[in-house]
Amino acid sequence: MRVGITGSSGLIGSALIPAASTAGHQTVRLVRRQPADGEIGWDPAAGVLDPAALAEVDAVVHLAGVGIGDHRWTDSYRRQVLSSRVTGTRTISAALAAAVDRDGRTRTLLSASAIGFYGDTGDRAVDESSPAGSGFLAEVCQQWESSTAPAQRAGLRVVRLRTGLVLAPSGGLLGRIVPLFKAGLGGRLGSGQQYWSWVSLVDEVAAILFLLSNRELSGPVNLTGPAPVTNSEFTAALGRVVSRPTLLPVPGVALKVVLGGFAEEGVLAGQRVVPRVLQQTGFQFRHTEVEEALRWAVQQE
C-alpha cells in the first residue's frame, strides 16, 4: 500500500514511517516546505493540495497539527490549535475526495483526533459509543473530526484516531517529566485522582498499521492502552521505574498559574477511556499495564 503521511516529523509520524516500511508499505511524506523527490508538497494553512498529487496514494494518515501543550493557552494560541487541525483536515479530505472523483479508486483516510473529545469524564469509563464532552479540547476534537466530511461524502473509508497520552522514549510528556522524576522531584499533579489514558508509542504505531489494513473498520477508534490509571498511580509507577521517591505533589492552583487553561483541561481533567474497538477486533497490545509501558520507554532513552 502506498501511504501518504502528514506530520511525519512529529512524535508519532517519525515512528510510523519506519514501521510502515517494515510492514511492507511504501510511504510518502506530505511536507509544507519545497518537496524533495518522493514527497508531496501542500500548504494546509492556505488549504492547498493538488488532488493529482494523490493519484498513486492508497491511503493517508493525517497527523499534522499545532502541539496542544507547547505554549500557554492565549486566545491567539487557541485559534492556532483549532485552525491547524480544522483547515489541514479539510484540505486533506477535499483533495482525497477530488482524487476519488477523478479516478474512482477506493482510498482510506486515517485522521488524527484525541480523547479530549470526551471532555472530563471523572471516574466514568467511556468508549467510542460515548458522546462528546464539553470544554475547549472537546470542541476542537468535534470540529477536527467533522472536517473529514468531504472524504466521507466521497465514499472513502474514514477512521478517526482518538489518541491518548503517548508514552515515548523521547519527546512528548515523558521527555519533560522523566528528568524531574530522576532528580527526585516528581509527584502527583493536583489531586492525582484524574484518570490518564495512556498508550505506548509502539502500540500507537501498531494500531495505526492495524487500522490501515483492516478495511472493515471506520469511524472513531480510541488509541489508548487497555488499563487507564489515575495520575497518582501513573506517578507511583514512574517513580518505581526510575527508582526515585514521588513525594512532591504539585498543587492544582500552581499548575493553573503556570499553564493557564491547559492545566485545567490538559492536566487536571481526566478521561477514563477504553479502547473497545481495538479490543473487539483482535488487536494485540504489547503493553497492557502502565508500568511496563513506562519501563519500556525509559529504557529506550
C-alpha positions in Angstrom: 0.0 0.0 0.0 1.2 3.5 -0.8 0.6 5.7 2.2 0.8 9.4 2.5 1.7 10.8 5.9 1.3 14.3 7.3 3.1 15.3 10.5 5.8 12.8 9.6 8.4 14.6 11.7 6.3 14.6 14.8 6.4 12.1 17.7 4.1 9.6 16.1 4.9 10.2 12.5 8.6 9.8 12.9 8.0 6.4 14.4 5.3 5.4 11.9 7.5 6.0 8.8 10.0 3.2 9.5 7.4 0.8 11.0 5.2 1.2 7.9 8.1 0.5 5.6 9.0 -2.6 7.7 5.4 -3.8 7.3 5.7 -3.6 3.5 4.1 -0.2 2.8 5.5 2.5 0.7 5.4 5.8 2.4 5.3 9.3 1.0 5.6 12.4 3.2 3.4 15.4 2.7 5.5 18.4 3.6 5.0 22.2 3.8 8.4 23.0 2.5 9.6 22.6 -1.1 9.2 18.8 -1.6 12.1 16.6 -2.4 11.8 13.6 -4.8 9.2 11.2 -3.5 7.5 13.8 -1.3 4.2 15.8 -1.8 4.0 19.5 -1.1 1.0 21.0 0.5 0.0 24.2 2.3 -2.6 23.3 4.9 -2.9 26.9 6.2 -3.9 28.1 2.7 -6.0 24.9 2.0 -3.8 24.0 -0.9 -3.2 20.3 -2.0 -3.3 19.2 -5.6 -5.5 16.1 -5.9 -3.4 14.9 -8.8 -0.5 14.5 -6.3 -2.6 11.8 -4.6 -3.2 9.8 -7.7 -1.0 6.9 -6.7 -1.8 7.1 -3.0 -4.0 4.4 -1.5 -4.3 5.9 2.0 -3.4 9.0 4.0 -2.5 9.0 7.7 -3.1 12.6 8.7 -1.3 13.6 11.9 -0.4 17.2 11.4 -1.4 19.9 13.9 0.0 22.5 16.3 1.0 21.0 19.7 -1.7 21.2 22.3 0.6 21.7 25.3 3.5 23.5 23.6 2.5 27.0 24.7 0.3 28.8 27.2 -3.3 28.9 26.0 -3.7 32.5 25.0 -6.6 33.4 22.7 -4.2 33.5 19.8 -2.7 30.1 20.5 -6.2 28.6 20.9 -7.0 29.8 17.5 -3.8 28.2 16.1 -4.6 24.9 17.8 -8.1 24.9 16.2 -7.3 26.2 12.8 -4.3 24.0 12.3 -6.5 20.9 12.8 -9.7 22.0 11.0 -8.1 23.6 8.0 -5.5 20.9 7.5 -8.0 18.1 7.8 -10.5 19.8 5.5 -7.7 20.3 2.9 -6.7 16.6 3.0 -10.3 15.4 2.9 -11.2 17.6 0.0 -8.1 16.6 -2.0 -8.8 12.9 -1.4 -12.4 13.4 -2.4 -11.4 15.1 -5.6 -8.9 12.3 -6.4 -11.7 9.8 -6.0 -13.9 11.8 -8.3 -11.1 11.8 -10.9 -10.3 8.1 -11.0 -12.9 6.2 -8.9 -10.2 4.4 -6.8 -11.1 3.4 -3.3 -9.0 5.2 -0.7 -8.6 5.4 3.1 -8.2 8.3 5.4 -6.9 7.8 9.0 -7.3 11.2 10.6 -5.9 12.1 14.0 -8.1 13.2 16.8 -7.8 12.9 20.6 -9.5 11.5 23.7 -10.1 15.2 24.6 -13.3 14.6 22.6 -14.9 13.1 25.7 -14.2 16.1 28.0 -13.5 15.4 31.7 -15.1 12.0 32.4 -14.2 11.8 36.1 -14.0 8.1 37.0 -16.6 7.1 34.4 -15.3 4.8 31.7 -16.1 5.8 28.1 -15.7 4.1 24.8 -16.2 5.0 21.1 -20.0 5.0 21.6 -19.9 7.7 24.3 -21.0 11.3 23.4 -18.8 14.3 23.1 -17.9 16.2 26.3 -17.6 20.0 26.9 -14.7 22.4 27.0 -12.2 23.8 24.6 -10.5 20.5 23.8 -13.8 18.7 23.3 -14.9 21.4 20.9 -11.6 21.3 19.0 -11.9 17.5 18.6 -15.5 17.7 17.4 -14.7 20.3 14.7 -11.5 18.4 13.9 -13.4 15.2 13.2 -16.2 17.0 11.4 -13.6 18.3 8.9 -13.3 14.8 7.4 -16.8 15.2 6.0 -15.7 15.8 2.3 -13.8 12.4 2.4 -16.8 10.6 3.9 -19.2 12.1 1.3 -16.9 10.8 -1.4 -17.1 7.3 -0.1 -13.7 7.0 1.5 -13.2 4.8 4.5 -12.5 7.3 7.2 -11.1 6.3 10.6 -10.8 8.9 13.4 -7.8 8.2 15.7 -8.7 9.3 19.2 -5.3 9.1 20.7 -4.5 9.2 24.4 -1.3 10.1 26.3 1.5 8.7 24.2 4.4 7.3 26.2 7.6 7.5 24.1 11.3 7.2 24.7 11.9 10.8 23.8 9.6 13.8 23.4 6.0 14.2 24.5 5.1 14.2 28.1 7.8 11.8 29.3 10.5 13.9 27.6 9.5 16.7 30.0 8.9 14.9 33.3 11.4 12.0 33.3 14.4 14.2 34.1 12.4 15.7 37.0 11.5 12.3 38.3 15.1 11.1 38.0 16.1 14.1 40.1 13.6 13.1 42.8 11.3 16.0 42.0 8.4 14.0 40.7 5.0 13.9 42.2 1.3 13.8 41.6 -0.4 16.7 39.8 -3.3 18.3 41.6 -5.5 15.7 43.5 -3.9 12.8 41.5 -7.4 11.3 41.1 -7.8 12.3 37.5 -7.5 9.5 35.0 -4.8 9.4 32.4 -5.5 7.1 29.4 -2.1 6.3 28.1 -0.7 4.3 25.2 2.9 3.3 24.4 4.3 4.7 21.2 4.9 1.2 19.9 1.2 0.3 20.4 0.1 3.6 18.9 2.0 2.9 15.7 1.0 -0.8 15.6 -2.7 0.2 16.0 -2.4 2.7 13.1 -0.9 0.0 10.9 -3.7 -2.5 12.1 -6.3 0.1 11.1 -4.7 0.7 7.7 -5.0 -3.0 6.9 -8.4 -3.7 8.4 -10.7 -2.5 5.7 -13.9 -3.3 7.7 -13.2 -0.6 10.3 -14.3 3.0 10.1 -15.4 5.8 12.4 -13.9 6.7 15.8 -11.3 4.4 17.3 -9.7 5.0 20.7 -5.9 4.6 20.6 -5.3 4.0 24.3 -4.0 1.2 26.4 -6.5 -1.2 27.9 -5.9 -0.1 31.5 -6.1 3.7 32.2 -4.8 4.8 35.6 -5.1 7.8 37.9 -2.4 10.4 37.9 -1.4 9.1 41.4 -1.0 5.6 40.0 0.9 6.9 37.0 3.2 8.9 39.3 3.9 5.9 41.5 4.7 3.7 38.6 7.1 6.1 37.1 8.8 6.6 40.4 9.3 2.8 40.6 10.7 2.7 37.1 13.3 5.4 37.8 13.9 4.2 41.4 13.1 7.6 43.0 10.6 8.8 45.5 7.5 10.7 44.4 6.8 12.9 47.4 6.4 16.3 46.0 2.8 16.9 44.7 2.2 19.9 42.5 -0.9 21.8 43.7 -3.6 22.4 41.1 -3.6 26.2 41.7 0.2 26.3 40.9 -0.4 24.5 37.6 -3.1 26.9 36.7 -0.9 29.9 37.3 1.9 28.4 35.2 0.0 26.7 32.4 -3.3 28.6 32.3 -6.2 26.9 30.6 -4.1 23.9 29.5 -3.7 22.9 33.2 -7.5 22.8 33.7 -8.3 20.6 30.7 -5.0 19.0 29.7 -3.5 18.1 33.1 -6.1 18.3 35.9 -9.0 17.0 33.9 -9.1 13.3 33.1 -10.5 10.8 30.7 -11.0 7.1 31.6 -11.1 5.8 28.0 -11.4 2.2 27.0 -10.2 1.1 23.5 -13.3 -1.0 22.8 -13.0 -1.2 19.0 -9.4 -2.4 19.1 -10.2 -5.0 21.8 -13.2 -6.3 19.9 -11.4 -6.6 16.6 -8.4 -8.6 18.0 -5.7 -6.0 18.2 -2.9 -7.3 20.4 -1.3 -4.8 22.8 2.4 -5.1 23.5 2.0 -3.1 26.7 -1.2 -3.7 28.8 0.0 -2.1 32.1 1.3 1.4 32.5 4.4 0.4 34.5 5.6 -2.0 31.7 5.0 0.8 29.1 6.9 3.3 31.2 9.8 0.9 31.8 10.0 0.3 28.0 10.0 4.0 27.3 12.6 4.9 29.9 14.9 2.0 28.9 14.9 3.2 25.3 16.3 6.6 26.1 
